[in-house]
Amino acid sequence: MSLAVVYSRASVGIDAPLVSIEVHLANGLPAFNLVGLADAAVRESKERVRSALLNSGFEFPAKRITVNLAPADLPKDGGRFDIAIAIGIIAASGLISLEQLEHYEFAGELALTGNIRPISGALPFNYACHRANHTAILSSLNAPEACLIEQSKVIAVDTLSQLFLHLTGRNKLALQQAQSTDTLKDYEYDMADIKGQQLAKRGLEICAAGNHNILFVGPPGTGKTMLAQRLLTILPEMSQLQALETATIYSISGHEVDPKTWRLRKFRQPHHTSSAIALVGGGSNPKPGEISLAHNGILFLDELPEYERRVLDVLRQPIESGYVSISRASKQVNYPAQFQLVAAMNPSPTGSLRDGRSTAEQVLKYINKISGPFLDRIDLQVDVPKLASAELYSMQNETSESSEEIKRRVLQARQMQINRAGKCNAQLNSNEIEQHCRLTREDRLFLQTSVENLGLSMRAFHRVIKVARTIADLSEEPQISRPHLAEALGYRALDNIINELRY
């Protein structure tokens, strides 16, 4: 039969929609036509496929070859369809039984020698393939990543000839074994490494317990970056689904997914010269940005006022919604972006408020590089002061709490939140705040007065309540009380600096 249908999948965001590769051989002048909204890389597959077939010992049909990538309105890009097109031509020539192809899906780029190269996005490809109860055929270099999907069927191949022998039953290839779930769960650093800075460590514990965003304000060298890195060590471990979501984003971005570390949360630290597209994603063929690469992990923005104001402001919507929608003329994609924001900054352009080198006007101008609406989305602003040399020396032999000890309290507080509302406190909406964060009349008046004195917005007002709810959870108390509110209001370091300089 001169018609064959082979299955593959496109890559659209984190999804992998099915693509049917229809190959038809007809009499007439030799030609090779490829249709179906293919980009330049897909159209160039004609030459790769021709050379790969010839160099693998096959005869290239001297016929009119038409390859249709269906559905025709779905954009296709990259070299992932090469082996599917090649197998389609071989099958249409009568060398492979069409029944053999019904339960397979192919993805791989062909070298001119007939070797099969890996693709980006092997994980979402195999996930979609598994849900369709099909067997995925991929490059052997993609197999370790694809096998992260438990109970999926994956066959790894190195050459087109090897694949042909498998499909014809002459040399059957075994299914790849799924990777062991025994992966690394520990980080190389610990909260016990940090001496002093009890207020900052308390702020991190609250941040981890309620999934809050946090800003460290302090002079250079006070340990802001060390604190940010150690937040990972006290966060709950990712679930299987969360780990797969994060790994999928890395897979479609072309990053290697290491089976040993894929269950660890990511820590992304973009430089302050990064553009808005680098942070949220984009391009003519939209790719994930830093906020999506930090999905289920930490996005650390050091030297916060050095970022362009408009760059920071593009983060406002993803911080609230947990995803980013990127629209281009040819397509629209949605990427998840549920990250915890950790930021750090100096309190003045010279590094310290107490060095006498900055006027109040200069300090306010420096802080005002960050917009108010962006700051409203940060739950805790924690002061990280410079410690005296004598104080540091006295702490050398001090035993600090380990990450494991703090993590136990964090997990207990999180479980209380899940049992109460089904989500972390930071994700509560206004109706849920009224339901789960009730205040007495006196406490509400106290909070309203404090918020007015600090000049906070209604969004910041709600965030103070949510932080107080988390503090109460860490104390295993069912109701928010005045001490919880007072402590939550104490984590407004930047607001306090602004008010002090203005008045």
N, C-alpha and C positions, 0 to 999 in steps of 0.2 A: 504494500500500500504506500502511496506517495504522500500521505498526510500523517503527521505525528503531533501529539500534544504532550508537552512536558511542563511540569509545575516548578515555579520558583516564587520568590517574594520580593517586593520592593521595600524600600525603607522610607517611612514617612513619620518623622518624629521618633517616638519610641514604639511605634506600631510597625507591623510588617504585613501589609495586605497581600493577598494571594495574586500572583500573576501567572496567566496561562501562556506558555510559549507555543504558538501554533506554527508548524513548519510544513510547507507545501513544496514539493518538487514537481515541476511541469516541463513539458517539452518546449523547445524554443531556443532562442539565442541565450547562451550562458549569462546569467545575471544573478546578483545577490541583493535583494531588496529587504530592508528592515523597516517596519512601520510600528506605530503605537506610542507616540509621544516620548521618543527616546532622546536623551541628551547626547552631547558629542562623545562622551566616554562609551556610551552604549552603542552608538553608531560605529565607532571604531572597532567594536568587537568583531565585525565582519572580517577584518584582516587578521586579527588574533586567532579567530576560529579557523580560518582557512589554513594558516601556517601550522597551527597546532595539530589539525587533522592530518596534514601531509607528513609532518615530522613524527607523528605517532603511527605511521604505517597505513593510514586509511586513504582511500581514493576520494578526492573531492569531486562531487557530482558535477558533470558538465551539463547542467540543466538550469532552468530558470527557478531560482530559490527565492521563496517569499517567506519571511519570518514576521509574524504578527505578535506583538506583546499586548495581551488583553488583560484588563479593560483599557481601551484606547485613550480614555481621558485621564488616566492616572500617570503622573510624571514618573519616569524611570531614570535612574542615574547610576553611574559607576560601572564596574566590570563584573558585578555579581551574577549577571545572566550568561556569562560566557559558556560555562560547562553545560547549562541547560540548552542553549542554542546548539552546541556541538552534538550533544546526545540526541537532540531533536532531528538533526540532519542525518545522523547515523541510523536512527530508527525509521525515518522516512525513506531511507535507502533500502530498508528491509533487513538490516543486520541485527536488529534487536526487536524482540516481541513487544508489541505495544502494551500487552497486559502486564509486563514487568515494570512499567513506568507509573502505573496508576497510584501506587502507594509511596512514591518517593517525591521528595522536593530537593532541588539542586541549587547550590549557591557557591560560586567560586570563580575567580578570574584565571584565565588561561595565559600561560607563558607561550612564546612561539615554539618552544621545545615540546609542549604538551604537558608540562608540569602544571599543577593546580596551586594557585596562590590564595592566601587567606583574604577574607573580606572584613570590613568593619560592620558591626551590628549582628554578629553571629548569635548572640544571646537572644535578642528579640525574634530573630529568624527561627531559632529552634523552639522558642516558647510557643510561637504561633503554630509551628509545625506539629509540636506535641499536642496542642489543643485540637488540631485537625486529625489526630491519630495517624500521622504520616511519619515516615522515616526521613531524617535529614541527612543529606550527603554533602559534606563539607571538606575543606582542606584539613589535613592532619594538624596543622598549626592552629586551626579554630576549634578543634575537638575539646581540649581541656576547658575552654570557656563555655562551649555549648553544653557540656555535660554537667554544668552546675544545675541544670533543670533536672530534678530527680525524676526517674522512671521514663525519661525521654529516650527515643531510639535515634542513635547517631552512628553514622558510618564515616570513617575518616579515610580519605584517599589522597594519594600523592601525584598521580599522573592520570591522564585521560585513558591510556591503555589499561591501567589497573582497574579503572572504573568500568570499562567495557567488558573486561573478563568477569567482573562481579555480576554485571547485569545479564550476561549471557550464561551464567551458571558455571563457567569453567574454573573460576577461582573465587569462591565466595569469601567475602570479608566479614569478620565478626563485628557485632555491635560494640561500640565503645562503652566501657564501664563508667558509671557515674562517679564523680569525685567524692571522696570521703568528706563528711561534714565536720571532721576534726580539724578546724582551722585555728589560726592564731586568734586569741581573744584578749591578750594583754598588750598594753602599750609600753614603750621603752622608758617612760617617765612616770612620776608619781607625785601626788600632792605633798607628800612628806619632804620633797626636795625644797619646798619653799619655806623659808624661815621668816617668822613675823608675818606682817600684813594680814592680821586676823580678820579685819573688816572685809578685805578683798576676798579672802577665802570663804567667808560667810556669804558674801554676795554670789560667789560661784556656786555654792551649795544651793542657794535659793534658785538661781538661774537654772541649774540642772533639774531640780525637783519640779519646777513648774513650767519648764521649757520656755523661759523668758529670754529676751534679748538684753545684753548688758554692755555698758560703756565704762572703760577704765580711764580715769583722769588722773594724771600724775606726771612728775618730772621724768626725764630720761633716766634709765638705769634702775627703776624701782621694781621691775619684775612684771610689767604688764603683759609682755609676750609670753613669759613663762606661765603666768596664770591662765592665759587664753588656751595654750596648748594642753594644759592639764584638765581642762573642762572635759575633754574626751574620756578621761580615765574614771570619771564619776557618773557618766551618763549610762542609762540602761543599754544592754546589748540590743542590736537590731534584730528584728524578727526575720524569718526567712523571706517574707514578701518584701520587707523594706530593703533587705540586702540585694534582692533581685532587681528592684527598681533602680537602686543606685548603680549596680553593676551594668544594667541595661544602658543607662545614660553614658557610662564610660565606654561601653562597647560601641555605640553608634558614633561616639566622638573619636574613635580610633585609638583610644587608650587600651593598654593591655590590662586584662582582668586577671589578677593573680588568684588562683584557687586557695592559696594559703592565707591571704589577707582580705578576701572580698567581704568577710563579715564584719570588718572593722569600719567604724565611722570615718568619714573623710574630713580632713582639715585643709581648707583652701585659703590661701593667703595671697590674693592678687596685689600687685604693686599699685601705688597711688597714681601712677600715670596711665592706668588701664582706662580704656574707653567704655562708653555705655554699652556698646555691642559686646565687648569682651566680658562684661559682667552679666548681662541678661541674655546674651545670645543673639544670633542674627546672621546676616550674609544673604547672598542671592539664593543659596540653598541652606536655609536656616539650620544652624548648629547650636547645641547647648552652650550656654555661657557659664561663668563661674558659679552663679547662684544655683544652677541645676546640677553642676558637678559637686556642689556642697549639699545636695539633697540628702536629708536624714543625717547631716553632719554639721560642721561648723564653718561659717564664713567669717574670716578674721580680717577686719579692715584696720590696719595700723596707720598711724599718722592721719587720722580721719579728716582734719581740716585741709590736708594737702590734696584730697580728691576734688575734682571739679564739682561744683554745686549741682549742676544738671545731671552729672553721672550718679551722684548719690540719690537724687530725687527719682531716678527711674527705678530704684529699689522699693519705693514706697508701696506700690500696688502688689508686687510679689510677696512682700513681707506680710501683708494682710491676707492675701488669697491663697498663698502656698503654691502657686503655679504662675507661669509666664506664657502669654500667648503672643506669638511672633507672626505677623502678617506680611506677606510679600505678594507681588503681582501674580506669581504662578501658584503659590500655595500658602496655607496657614497651618502652623503646627503649635501644639501645646506641650510644654515641658514642665514636669513637676519641679518645685523649688521650695520644699519645706525644710528650710535651714534655720539654725540658730545663729543670729547675728551677734558677734563679739567684736567690739570696736575699742580702739585705744587712741588717746591723744594727750598732748601736753596741754597744760592749762593756759599757756601763753606762747607767743611766737618765739620767745627766747628760751623756753623750756620750763621756767618756774615763775610763779607769782611773787616770790619773795626775793628775787635777785636784784630788784630795783632798776632793771634795764628796760621795762615796758611800762608805758602809761596805761591808765584805765581805758582810754580810747583805743589804744593799739590792741589791748587784750580783747575788748568787745568786738572790734573789727575782725580779729582772728577767729573768735568763736562764732561770729555771725556768718562765716563762710559755710556753716552748716545750717540748713533751713530748719525752721521751727517744726513744720510737719514731719520732717525726717526724724528729728529728735523725739517727737511725740511717740514714735513707734519703738523707742527703746525704753524698756521697763525699769532698768536699774542703772543709775549713774553712780559709780563707786569711786571714792577718793583713794588713791594709792600714793601715800606720802613717802618722801625720802626719809630713810631711817638714819639715825646718827651712827657714826662708826663704832662708838662704844656699845650701842644697843645691838648692832650686828654682831660684834665680837662676843657679846654675852649669850647670843643665840646659837653659837656654833655647836654646842653640845645639847641643844634643846631637841627633844623628841616631838615631832609634829604628827598630827593625825595622818594616817595613810589614806590613799584613794579608796581602798577597800572598805575602811570604816565609814567614810563619808558616803560612799555609794550605797551602803546598807540603809542609811536614813533616807537617801534619795529614792530608792526603790520602794520603800515603805510609804513615803509621801505620795509617790506617783500612783501606787495601787489604791490609795484612798481616793484620789482624784478620778481614777477610772471607775471605781465602784460608785462614786457619787454622780458623775456627769458623763462618763464614757469618754473623756478626753482630758488633756492637761489644762491647767488653769489658764495658761496664756492663750488658749484657743476658745475660751468662753465668749459668747456674744452677749449683747446687752440684756437680753431676756434671761439668759442663764446666770448672769451676774446677779440679777434681782432675785433669782430663785436660790442660788447656792452661796451667795456672799452677802447675806443680810446683815445689816448694821442696826444697832439700837439708835434711837433718836439722838441721844447725846453724842454717840460716836460719829454719826453722820454730820452733825453740826460741827464737831471738832475737825473732821476731814474737810468739809466745805470751807471752813475758815482758813485752814492751813493751805489749801489749794489756791484760794484767792490771794493769800499773802505771797505765795510763790509765783503767782501769775500763770498757773497751769491751765491747759485746755481741757475740755470734757473728755477727750481721748486719754490724756494723761491721768485724769481723775479716775477713769475706769481701770487704767493699768495699775495705779497705786492700790486699788481695791484687790485686783487679782494677785499682786505681789503679797499683800497682807494675807490673802487666803492661803497662799503657798507657805508663808511663815507659820500660820496656824496649823497647817498640815504637818509641817516638820516638828511641831510641838505636840502633835497628835491631839489637837483640840478641835472639837466640832464647830465652834463658833469663832468668828473674828472678834477680837477685843481691842481695847485701846492700845496696849503695848505692841500688838501686831501692826496696827496702823501707824504708830509712831516710828517703828523700825522701818516700815516701807517708805515713809516720808523721809527718813534719813538717807535713803539711797537716791538723792537728787543733787549730787555734787555739783554738776554744771549749772543747774538752776540757782543754787546757793551762791556760786561765784558771780553769776550775772547780776543777781540782786544786790550782792555786796558792792560790786563796782558801780552800779547805777545809783545807789542810795548812800 
